[in-house]
């Protein structure tokens, strides 16, 4: 068994937050040492928790559309690694799901990244991923608007949730300017 396979087995057996997760732990991750694309989201939603499949919800449908890839490509760990900031469903809050549990990323993120040597592009989906990788300060809108500043290796994106429809309407440049660039980058990675 490879080092990554062993590590993924450990991650999927993780119980660090077992006593605080409303539905119990069910870590949802996807990775392979050959992956060139990494998607860093927030944490699984309820549907993802129920199915154990990352982005298996309307947010995932929109994200796959943004990337210009099929479900088959998206769920191929050789092509796409998916490591959210929190691996388990954190429960429901007043205005949506709770934030990712703070214990998860420090416990697992760097260990997993060390096993992914071929990553060329990391998509930072939403506030929590952007704050971890880019630091605090600035809004999601500011980071996404300034996407060119993060080089070819990282690309901040808004969360693809249907809750962000208003954001998308208020920021038409995202679909006109950034999404064509994103799709082109994805095509180059897959070539």
N, CA, C and O of each residue as an XYZ file, in Angstrom:
764
protein
N       0.851     -1.179      0.000
C       0.000      0.000      0.000
C       0.896      1.242      0.000
O       1.873      1.306      0.747
N       0.564      2.221     -0.835
C       1.368      3.436     -0.923
C       1.184      4.302      0.327
O       0.247      4.118      1.104
N       2.102      5.241      0.493
C       2.022      6.154      1.642
C       0.737      6.970      1.591
O       0.105      7.200      2.622
N       0.349      7.408      0.396
C      -0.890      8.185      0.275
C      -2.094      7.311      0.591
O      -3.004      7.761      1.287
N      -2.126      6.100      0.112
C      -3.252      5.203      0.398
C      -3.384      4.966      1.902
O      -4.492      4.960      2.438
N      -2.253      4.773      2.578
C      -2.283      4.600      4.036
C      -2.794      5.854      4.734
O      -3.590      5.779      5.669
N      -2.326      7.003      4.267
C      -2.750      8.271      4.862
C      -4.246      8.507      4.637
O      -4.947      8.937      5.553
N      -4.733      8.234      3.445
C      -6.166      8.386      3.171
C      -6.997      7.457      4.051
O      -8.089      7.813      4.494
N      -6.467      6.273      4.295
C      -7.154      5.342      5.192
C      -7.231      5.935      6.609
O      -8.266      5.839      7.269
N      -6.155      6.532      7.061
C      -6.147      7.194      8.374
C      -7.141      8.350      8.414
O      -7.896      8.498      9.374
N      -7.133      9.170      7.358
C      -8.044     10.318      7.291
C      -9.488      9.836      7.362
O     -10.294     10.388      8.111
N      -9.811      8.819      6.590
C     -11.197      8.332      6.545
C     -11.629      7.686      7.860
O     -12.822      7.521      8.112
N     -10.657      7.322      8.696
C     -10.965      6.754     10.014
C     -10.891      7.815     11.124
O     -11.075      7.501     12.300
N     -10.624      9.058     10.746
C     -10.433     10.132     11.729
C     -11.676     10.323     12.599
O     -12.809     10.281     12.120
N     -11.427     10.530     13.884
C     -12.511     10.764     14.846
C     -12.199     11.959     15.743
O     -12.758     12.073     16.834
N     -11.306     12.859     15.291
C     -10.895     14.016     16.090
C     -12.101     14.812     16.592
O     -12.125     15.241     17.746
N     -13.081     15.005     15.745
C     -14.235     15.859     16.081
C     -15.491     15.052     16.396
O     -16.584     15.616     16.435
N     -15.363     13.771     16.617
C     -16.532     12.894     16.762
C     -17.537     13.389     17.786
O     -18.743     13.233     17.596
N     -17.056     13.983     18.867
C     -17.974     14.401     19.931
C     -18.699     15.713     19.640
O     -19.622     16.071     20.372
N     -18.305     16.443     18.584
C     -18.946     17.733     18.284
C     -19.680     17.764     16.939
O     -20.402     18.719     16.653
N     -19.505     16.752     16.130
C     -20.188     16.721     14.835
C     -21.617     16.216     15.025
O     -21.818     15.164     15.631
N     -22.607     16.943     14.523
C     -23.995     16.561     14.769
C     -24.393     15.211     14.186
O     -25.249     14.524     14.744
N     -23.777     14.819     13.059
C     -24.098     13.536     12.440
C     -22.952     12.544     12.535
O     -22.981     11.489     11.903
N     -21.951     12.884     13.321
C     -20.798     12.018     13.449
C     -19.816     12.218     12.308
O     -20.134     12.887     11.325
N     -18.626     11.645     12.430
C     -17.613     11.818     11.390
C     -17.887     10.974     10.153
O     -18.336      9.831     10.242
N     -17.609     11.556      9.019
C     -17.583     10.856      7.735
C     -16.680     11.671      6.809
O     -17.169     12.393      5.940
N     -15.364     11.554      6.995
C     -14.441     12.334      6.175
C     -14.606     12.030      4.690
O     -14.650     10.872      4.276
N     -14.696     13.095      3.899
C     -14.880     12.974      2.455
C     -13.709     13.674      1.772
O     -13.590     14.898      1.820
N     -12.848     12.885      1.137
C     -11.679     13.393      0.416
C     -11.473     12.545     -0.838
O     -12.016     11.449     -0.972
N     -10.675     13.089     -1.743
C     -10.330     12.363     -2.969
C      -8.915     12.783     -3.351
O      -8.628     13.978     -3.426
N      -8.026     11.820     -3.595
C      -6.649     12.180     -3.958
C      -5.918     11.004     -4.584
O      -6.224      9.839     -4.329
N      -4.948     11.348     -5.406
C      -4.028     10.392     -6.021
C      -2.724     11.150     -6.269
O      -2.752     12.339     -6.585
N      -1.598     10.482     -6.132
C      -0.308     11.159     -6.305
C      -0.148     11.772     -7.696
O       0.645     12.698     -7.869
N      -0.874     11.281     -8.673
C      -0.752     11.793    -10.044
C      -1.610     13.028    -10.306
O      -1.471     13.652    -11.358
N      -2.487     13.395     -9.385
C      -3.389     14.537     -9.595
C      -2.601     15.822     -9.840
O      -1.609     16.099     -9.166
N      -3.058     16.591    -10.811
C      -2.436     17.874    -11.133
C      -3.307     19.044    -10.691
O      -2.833     20.177    -10.603
N      -4.574     18.771    -10.415
C      -5.524     19.790     -9.983
C      -5.988     19.465     -8.574
O      -6.369     18.334     -8.274
N      -5.950     20.484     -7.707
C      -6.455     20.355     -6.346
C      -7.596     21.333     -6.151
O      -7.468     22.521     -6.448
N      -8.707     20.829     -5.653
C      -9.837     21.682     -5.291
C      -9.928     21.702     -3.779
O     -10.066     20.664     -3.132
N      -9.847     22.913     -3.225
C      -9.939     23.100     -1.781
C     -11.249     23.839     -1.517
O     -11.369     25.033     -1.792
N     -12.220     23.117     -0.985
C     -13.499     23.716     -0.651
C     -13.588     23.993      0.834
O     -12.572     24.094      1.522
N     -14.804     24.116      1.320
C     -15.026     24.441      2.728
C     -15.155     23.171      3.549
O     -14.215     22.780      4.241
N     -16.305     22.527      3.477
C     -16.583     21.282      4.185
C     -17.781     20.641      3.502
O     -18.572     21.337      2.866
N     -17.925     19.341      3.622
C     -19.072     18.685      2.982
C     -20.402     19.214      3.513
O     -20.542     19.517      4.698
N     -21.359     19.316      2.621
C     -22.724     19.622      3.017
C     -23.446     18.338      3.402
O     -22.856     17.258      3.399
N     -24.708     18.464      3.730
C     -25.492     17.318      4.189
C     -25.574     16.222      3.127
O     -25.394     15.044      3.437
N     -25.844     16.601      1.881
C     -25.962     15.589      0.816
C     -24.630     14.861      0.597
O     -24.602     13.653      0.362
N     -23.542     15.608      0.677
C     -22.222     14.989      0.526
C     -21.967     14.047      1.700
O     -21.437     12.952      1.513
N     -22.339     14.466      2.899
C     -22.188     13.596      4.072
C     -22.971     12.295      3.872
O     -22.477     11.208      4.172
N     -24.186     12.424      3.367
C     -25.030     11.241      3.179
C     -24.476     10.289      2.132
O     -24.567      9.073      2.298
N     -23.901     10.820      1.054
C     -23.432      9.983     -0.046
C     -21.954      9.624      0.039
O     -21.526      8.612     -0.516
N     -21.166     10.457      0.737
C     -19.729     10.244      0.792
C     -19.009     10.642     -0.483
O     -17.845     10.291     -0.675
N     -19.694     11.373     -1.360
C     -19.120     11.799     -2.640
C     -18.934     13.316     -2.612
O     -19.911     14.041     -2.425
N     -17.704     13.819     -2.793
C     -17.484     15.264     -2.708
C     -18.237     16.037     -3.787
O     -18.347     15.589     -4.929
N     -18.746     17.192     -3.411
C     -19.460     18.074     -4.339
C     -20.584     17.342     -5.078
O     -20.836     17.614     -6.252
N     -21.242     16.436     -4.408
C     -22.353     15.688     -4.996
C     -23.659     16.408     -4.663
O     -24.524     15.874     -3.969
N     -23.778     17.627     -5.174
C     -24.910     18.487     -4.865
C     -24.971     19.597     -5.915
O     -24.142     19.612     -6.825
N     -25.917     20.516     -5.820
C     -25.983     21.599     -6.811
C     -24.701     22.439     -6.895
O     -24.361     22.933     -7.969
N     -23.996     22.603     -5.785
C     -22.722     23.326     -5.828
C     -21.729     22.600     -6.732
O     -21.008     23.231     -7.505
N     -21.695     21.298     -6.634
C     -20.805     20.503     -7.480
C     -21.187     20.577     -8.944
O     -20.319     20.623     -9.816
N     -22.494     20.590     -9.217
C     -22.935     20.731    -10.610
C     -22.406     22.031    -11.198
O     -21.891     22.058    -12.316
N     -22.541     23.112    -10.427
C     -22.069     24.420    -10.908
C     -20.545     24.419    -11.031
O     -20.009     24.930    -12.015
N     -19.851     23.861    -10.064
C     -18.390     23.844    -10.119
C     -17.901     23.066    -11.338
O     -16.986     23.514    -12.029
N     -18.493     21.924    -11.607
C     -18.095     21.153    -12.798
C     -18.356     21.952    -14.068
O     -17.572     21.887    -15.015
N     -19.448     22.702    -14.094
C     -19.735     23.569    -15.238
C     -18.661     24.653    -15.359
O     -18.172     24.924    -16.455
N     -18.296     25.269    -14.239
C     -17.245     26.283    -14.274
C     -15.945     25.718    -14.817
O     -15.235     26.395    -15.560
N     -15.625     24.471    -14.449
C     -14.378     23.841    -14.887
C     -14.463     23.300    -16.311
O     -13.441     23.097    -16.967
N     -15.681     23.070    -16.783
C     -15.860     22.487    -18.103
C     -15.502     21.017    -18.137
O     -14.971     20.531    -19.135
N     -15.789     20.292    -17.045
C     -15.466     18.866    -16.994
C     -16.707     18.042    -16.651
O     -17.658     18.536    -16.044
N     -16.668     16.813    -17.044
C     -17.754     15.872    -16.765
C     -17.619     15.328    -15.340
O     -16.594     15.516    -14.685
N     -18.652     14.663    -14.882
C     -18.581     13.984    -13.576
C     -17.468     12.935    -13.585
O     -16.771     12.758    -12.586
N     -17.304     12.244    -14.711
C     -16.282     11.197    -14.799
C     -14.883     11.777    -14.573
O     -14.083     11.202    -13.836
N     -14.594     12.901    -15.200
C     -13.292     13.552    -15.027
C     -13.165     14.073    -13.597
O     -12.142     13.863    -12.946
N     -14.194     14.746    -13.114
C     -14.178     15.372    -11.794
C     -13.935     14.340    -10.695
O     -13.207     14.609     -9.739
N     -14.538     13.170    -10.827
C     -14.417     12.149     -9.790
C     -13.306     11.141    -10.063
O     -13.272     10.071     -9.455
N     -12.409     11.477    -10.967
C     -11.232     10.652    -11.214
C     -10.088     11.208    -10.365
O      -9.535     12.254    -10.705
N      -9.719     10.539     -9.271
C      -8.675     11.081     -8.388
C      -7.317     11.232     -9.064
O      -6.471     11.990     -8.590
N      -7.103     10.521    -10.159
C      -5.851     10.678    -10.899
C      -5.785     12.083    -11.506
O      -4.700     12.638    -11.679
N      -6.941     12.650    -11.823
C      -6.982     13.978    -12.430
C      -7.280     15.085    -11.428
O      -6.735     16.183    -11.538
N      -8.143     14.805    -10.449
C      -8.613     15.847     -9.528
C      -8.519     15.359     -8.083
O      -9.117     14.350     -7.710
N      -7.760     16.093     -7.286
C      -7.741     15.865     -5.840
C      -8.720     16.852     -5.209
O      -8.787     18.011     -5.618
N      -9.477     16.395     -4.216
C     -10.440     17.250     -3.524
C     -10.182     17.117     -2.023
O     -10.423     16.070     -1.423
N      -9.688     18.200     -1.440
C      -9.366     18.218     -0.015
C     -10.003     19.456      0.605
O      -9.386     20.521      0.614
N     -11.210     19.342      1.116
C     -11.834     20.519      1.734
C     -11.098     20.927      3.004
O     -10.272     20.172      3.518
N     -11.392     22.104      3.503
C     -10.759     22.583      4.737
C     -11.210     21.760      5.939
O     -10.449     21.574      6.889
N     -12.415     21.280      5.899
C     -12.923     20.341      6.891
C     -13.451     19.138      6.144
O     -14.165     19.297      5.154
N     -13.121     17.946      6.587
C     -13.490     16.745      5.841
C     -14.871     16.207      6.179
O     -15.394     15.360      5.455
N     -15.471     16.683      7.269
C     -16.768     16.175      7.715
C     -17.821     17.282      7.735
O     -17.496     18.462      7.871
N     -19.068     16.890      7.599
C     -20.190     17.833      7.662
C     -20.219     18.483      9.046
O     -20.338     17.785     10.053
N     -20.110     19.824      9.105
C     -20.037     20.501     10.396
C     -21.388     20.837     11.029
O     -21.439     21.372     12.136
N     -22.459     20.530     10.343
C     -23.788     20.850     10.874
C     -24.308     22.163     10.320
O     -23.603     22.910      9.641
N     -25.541     22.407     10.630
C     -26.251     23.573     10.114
C     -26.140     24.730     11.096
O     -26.236     24.543     12.309
N     -25.934     25.940     10.552
C     -25.904     27.162     11.338
C     -27.100     28.033     11.013
O     -28.041     27.588     10.354
N     -27.066     29.264     11.470
C     -28.197     30.172     11.244
C     -28.372     30.551      9.784
O     -29.502     30.708      9.321
N     -27.280     30.699      9.051
C     -27.396     31.147      7.659
C     -26.713     30.176      6.695
O     -26.048     30.598      5.749
N     -26.875     28.914      6.933
C     -26.232     27.903      6.097
C     -25.463     26.936      6.970
O     -25.674     26.873      8.182
N     -24.573     26.183      6.351
C     -23.773     25.233      7.116
C     -22.771     25.965      8.004
O     -22.334     27.073      7.694
N     -22.418     25.324      9.110
C     -21.389     25.863      9.997
C     -20.044     25.879      9.279
O     -19.872     25.189      8.274
N     -19.087     26.661      9.786
C     -17.737     26.646      9.207
C     -17.089     25.275      9.381
O     -17.522     24.485     10.220
N     -16.056     24.993      8.595
C     -15.316     23.745      8.788
C     -14.768     23.676     10.211
O     -14.408     24.699     10.793
N     -14.707     22.482     10.761
C     -14.135     22.310     12.091
C     -12.664     22.754     12.057
O     -11.943     22.413     11.120
N     -12.214     23.509     13.066
C     -10.844     24.038     13.049
C      -9.762     22.991     13.288
O      -8.590     23.263     13.032
N     -10.113     21.818     13.764
C      -9.112     20.779     14.046
C      -8.623     20.065     12.787
O      -7.509     19.542     12.761
N      -9.433     20.043     11.771
C      -9.179     19.196     10.610
C      -7.944     19.617      9.800
O      -7.035     18.814      9.594
N      -7.914     20.848      9.351
C      -6.812     21.280      8.487
C      -5.451     21.148      9.158
O      -4.530     20.620      8.535
N      -5.277     21.606     10.410
C      -3.953     21.442     11.030
C      -3.552     19.972     11.189
O      -2.366     19.647     11.128
N      -4.511     19.100     11.388
C      -4.196     17.686     11.602
C      -3.791     16.967     10.311
O      -2.944     16.075     10.344
N      -4.385     17.346      9.180
C      -4.229     16.530      7.975
C      -3.695     17.241      6.732
O      -3.061     16.600      5.894
N      -3.931     18.532      6.592
C      -3.691     19.205      5.307
C      -2.258     19.038      4.811
O      -2.055     18.565      3.693
N      -1.273     19.406      5.598
C       0.106     19.350      5.117
C       0.556     17.914      4.847
O       1.281     17.663      3.885
N       0.134     16.985      5.682
C       0.486     15.576      5.446
C      -0.019     15.115      4.084
O       0.685     14.419      3.353
N      -1.243     15.508      3.751
C      -1.806     15.121      2.457
C      -1.106     15.845      1.313
O      -0.766     15.227      0.304
N      -0.891     17.136      1.462
C      -0.221     17.900      0.401
C       1.176     17.353      0.120
O       1.627     17.352     -1.025
N       1.855     16.891      1.158
C       3.188     16.313      0.968
C       3.154     15.058      0.096
O       4.181     14.666     -0.458
N       2.003     14.435     -0.031
C       1.851     13.224     -0.838
C       1.334     13.524     -2.251
O       1.080     12.605     -3.030
N       1.179     14.812     -2.576
C       0.643     15.210     -3.884
C       1.673     16.053     -4.630
O       1.502     17.266     -4.753
N       2.739     15.430     -5.129
C       3.860     16.171     -5.717
C       3.603     16.754     -7.099
O       4.392     17.572     -7.572
N       2.523     16.354     -7.756
C       2.305     16.782     -9.132
C       1.295     17.905     -9.294
O       0.920     18.245    -10.416
N       0.858     18.475     -8.203
C      -0.138     19.545     -8.286
C       0.417     20.745     -9.042
O       1.532     21.202     -8.789
N      -0.385     21.239     -9.970
C      -0.009     22.421    -10.741
C      -0.973     23.583    -10.518
O      -0.595     24.745    -10.672
N      -2.217     23.271    -10.154
C      -3.217     24.314     -9.950
C      -4.057     23.962     -8.738
O      -4.561     22.845     -8.622
N      -4.206     24.925     -7.833
C      -5.044     24.767     -6.654
C      -6.167     25.779     -6.723
O      -5.922     26.984     -6.763
N      -7.402     25.292     -6.736
C      -8.579     26.157     -6.740
C      -9.023     26.371     -5.302
O      -9.325     25.416     -4.587
N      -9.060     27.618     -4.888
C      -9.420     27.988     -3.525
C     -10.874     28.442     -3.527
O     -11.180     29.592     -3.840
N     -11.756     27.523     -3.175
C     -13.195     27.732     -3.305
C     -13.774     28.251     -1.992
O     -13.930     27.501     -1.028
N     -14.087     29.533     -1.971
C     -14.719     30.126     -0.803
C     -13.749     30.692      0.217
O     -12.533     30.529      0.116
N     -14.321     31.351      1.188
C     -13.580     32.118      2.194
C     -12.582     31.294      3.007
O     -11.433     31.703      3.176
N     -13.008     30.147      3.506
C     -12.145     29.385      4.413
C     -10.890     28.875      3.712
O      -9.803     28.913      4.288
N     -11.027     28.407      2.499
C      -9.857     27.956      1.731
C      -8.952     29.141      1.420
O      -7.730     29.034      1.527
N      -9.537     30.258      1.041
C      -8.741     31.430      0.695
C      -7.996     31.979      1.908
O      -6.837     32.378      1.790
N      -8.639     32.003      3.060
C      -7.962     32.507      4.253
C      -6.809     31.593      4.665
O      -5.769     32.080      5.109
N      -6.974     30.292      4.527
C      -5.903     29.360      4.896
C      -4.690     29.554      3.987
O      -3.559     29.610      4.468
N      -4.919     29.654      2.688
C      -3.824     29.715      1.723
C      -3.303     31.132      1.477
O      -2.107     31.325      1.262
N      -4.202     32.125      1.508
C      -3.817     33.483      1.125
C      -3.732     34.437      2.309
O      -3.279     35.571      2.156
N      -4.157     33.997      3.475
C      -4.149     34.841      4.654
C      -5.464     35.585      4.826
O      -6.269     35.699      3.901
N      -5.652     36.079      6.023
C      -6.864     36.830      6.312
C      -6.695     38.244      5.783
O      -5.583     38.708      5.531
N      -7.809     38.906      5.626
C      -7.763     40.253      5.073
C      -8.289     40.248      3.661
O      -7.846     39.476      2.810
N      -9.223     41.108      3.436
C      -9.843     41.138      2.118
C     -11.027     40.198      2.067
O     -11.120     39.246      2.841
N     -11.907     40.472      1.165
C     -13.111     39.661      1.003
C     -12.915     38.649     -0.116
O     -11.953     38.721     -0.881
N     -13.831     37.720     -0.194
C     -13.818     36.762     -1.307
C     -13.888     37.527     -2.624
O     -13.170     37.206     -3.571
N     -14.743     38.527     -2.682
C     -14.881     39.311     -3.919
C     -13.552     39.948     -4.298
O     -13.160     39.902     -5.463
N     -12.846     40.547     -3.325
C     -11.558     41.180     -3.623
C     -10.539     40.159     -4.105
O      -9.797     40.409     -5.055
N     -10.506     39.011     -3.446
C      -9.533     37.991     -3.855
C      -9.838     37.466     -5.256
O      -8.938     37.316     -6.082
N     -11.114     37.191     -5.514
C     -11.483     36.656     -6.827
C     -11.248     37.718     -7.903
O     -10.775     37.398     -8.993
N     -11.571     38.961     -7.608
C     -11.347     40.041     -8.579
C      -9.858     40.176     -8.899
O      -9.495     40.514    -10.026
N      -8.998     39.915     -7.920
C      -7.548     40.038     -8.105
C      -6.885     38.688     -8.361
O      -5.733     38.486     -7.975
N      -7.581     37.778     -8.994
C      -7.108     36.412     -9.189
C      -5.750     36.328     -9.870
O      -4.993     35.391     -9.614
N      -5.431     37.276    -10.722
C      -4.144     37.242    -11.440
C      -2.955     37.395    -10.486
O      -1.847     36.960    -10.797
N      -3.188     38.014     -9.325
C      -2.104     38.268     -8.366
C      -1.593     37.002     -7.693
O      -0.539     37.029     -7.057
N      -2.309     35.905     -7.816
C      -1.939     34.682     -7.097
C      -1.167     33.707     -7.965
O      -0.960     32.555     -7.584
N      -0.742     34.169     -9.132
C       0.101     33.361     -9.987
C      -0.645     32.219    -10.650
O      -1.852     32.058    -10.472
N       0.072     31.450    -11.397
C      -0.592     30.358    -12.112
C      -0.916     29.158    -11.227
O      -1.654     28.268    -11.650
N      -0.374     29.117     -9.996
C      -0.558     27.936     -9.153
C      -1.836     27.957     -8.330
O      -2.354     26.898     -7.972
N      -2.358     29.149     -8.021
C      -3.549     29.254     -7.174
C      -4.575     30.150     -7.846
O      -4.240     31.144     -8.491
N      -5.835     29.771     -7.677
C      -6.913     30.562     -8.259
C      -8.077     30.601     -7.277
O      -8.718     29.578     -7.035
N      -8.359     31.781     -6.706
C      -9.496     31.897     -5.792
C     -10.814     31.955     -6.566
O     -10.921     32.618     -7.598
N     -11.807     31.247     -6.041
C     -13.137     31.232     -6.641
C     -14.180     31.474     -5.549
O     -13.950     31.147     -4.385
N     -15.315     32.043     -5.922
C     -16.409     32.103     -4.952
C     -16.949     30.690     -4.757
O     -16.681     29.796     -5.560
N     -17.699     30.502     -3.699
C     -18.324     29.191     -3.529
C     -19.394     29.028     -4.605
O     -20.136     29.975     -4.865
N     -19.497     27.868     -5.235
C     -20.474     27.673     -6.308
C     -21.901     27.409     -5.822
O     -22.757     27.032     -6.622
N     -22.163     27.595     -4.569
C     -23.483     27.344     -3.996
C     -24.570     28.181     -4.671
O     -24.317     29.320     -5.063
N     -25.768     27.631     -4.807
C     -26.891     28.434     -5.290
C     -27.156     29.653     -4.403
O     -27.782     30.614     -4.850
N     -26.689     29.622     -3.159
C     -26.823     30.784     -2.272
C     -26.047     31.984     -2.812
O     -26.290     33.114     -2.391
N     -25.120     31.753     -3.733
C     -24.295     32.827     -4.291
C     -24.820     33.349     -5.630
O     -24.089     34.031     -6.348
N     -26.052     33.047     -5.971
C     -26.606     33.555     -7.228
C     -26.567     35.074     -7.283
O     -26.265     35.643     -8.332
N     -26.865     35.734     -6.185
C     -26.837     37.195     -6.144
C     -25.412     37.698     -6.396
O     -25.218     38.655     -7.146
N     -24.423     37.063     -5.777
C     -23.030     37.451     -5.998
C     -22.690     37.347     -7.481
O     -22.056     38.244     -8.037
N     -23.103     36.271     -8.116
C     -22.806     36.073     -9.539
C     -23.475     37.143    -10.398
O     -22.885     37.620    -11.368
N     -24.704     37.519    -10.045
C     -25.391     38.584    -10.798
C     -24.699     39.928    -10.609
O     -24.634     40.731    -11.541
N     -24.188     40.173     -9.424
C     -23.522     41.453     -9.133
C     -22.104     41.522     -9.695
O     -21.529     42.607     -9.782
N     -21.548     40.409    -10.068
C     -20.163     40.335    -10.549
C     -20.097     39.620    -11.897
O     -19.493     38.553    -11.999
N     -20.712     40.196    -12.932
C     -20.751     39.511    -14.239
C     -19.365     39.291    -14.847
O     -19.201     38.419    -15.699
N     -18.377     40.062    -14.425
C     -17.009     39.876    -14.911
C     -16.487     38.479    -14.597
O     -15.645     37.949    -15.322
N     -16.985     37.884    -13.516
C     -16.517     36.547    -13.135
C     -16.766     35.551    -14.260
O     -15.864     34.810    -14.652
N     -17.991     35.536    -14.777
C     -18.314     34.578    -15.848
C     -17.714     34.993    -17.186
O     -17.400     34.136    -18.011
N     -17.550     36.294    -17.413
C     -17.042     36.767    -18.702
C     -15.531     36.693    -18.806
O     -14.999     36.424    -19.883
N     -14.826     36.929    -17.700
C     -13.370     37.031    -17.747
C     -12.683     35.831    -17.088
O     -11.834     35.184    -17.701
N     -13.051     35.540    -15.842
C     -12.331     34.505    -15.102
C     -12.686     33.093    -15.563
O     -11.793     32.262    -15.732
N     -13.965     32.810    -15.769
C     -14.328     31.430    -16.137
C     -13.698     30.958    -17.447
O     -13.268     29.806    -17.515
N     -13.621     31.788    -18.493
C     -12.914     31.303    -19.693
C     -11.444     30.976    -19.412
O     -10.910     30.000    -19.939
N     -10.794     31.795    -18.581
C      -9.401     31.518    -18.205
C      -9.306     30.219    -17.419
O      -8.408     29.411    -17.653
N     -10.238     30.016    -16.480
C     -10.249     28.788    -15.686
C     -10.406     27.567    -16.591
O      -9.657     26.599    -16.462
N     -11.352     27.609    -17.484
C     -11.567     26.471    -18.390
C     -10.331     26.203    -19.248
O      -9.983     25.051    -19.505
N      -9.680     27.264    -19.683
C      -8.467     27.084    -20.485
C      -7.362     26.424    -19.660
O      -6.655     25.545    -20.153
N      -7.215     26.849    -18.405
C      -6.206     26.231    -17.535
C      -6.502     24.752    -17.312
O      -5.595     23.919    -17.318
N      -7.762     24.440    -17.119
C      -8.148     23.040    -16.901
C      -7.848     22.217    -18.152
O      -7.341     21.101    -18.048
N      -8.152     22.749    -19.317
C      -7.856     22.044    -20.562
C      -6.352     21.772    -20.691
O      -5.945     20.680    -21.086
N      -5.539     22.768    -20.357
C      -4.081     22.588    -20.442
C      -3.606     21.506    -19.467
O      -2.719     20.720    -19.800
N      -4.187     21.462    -18.275
C      -3.801     20.426    -17.297
C      -4.141     19.042    -17.805
O      -3.420     18.082    -17.532
N      -5.221     18.933    -18.533
C      -5.703     17.630    -18.984
C      -5.024     17.187    -20.272
O      -5.156     16.031    -20.672
N      -4.304     18.082    -20.921
C      -3.670     17.771    -22.226
C      -2.496     16.834    -22.056
O      -1.850     16.469    -23.039
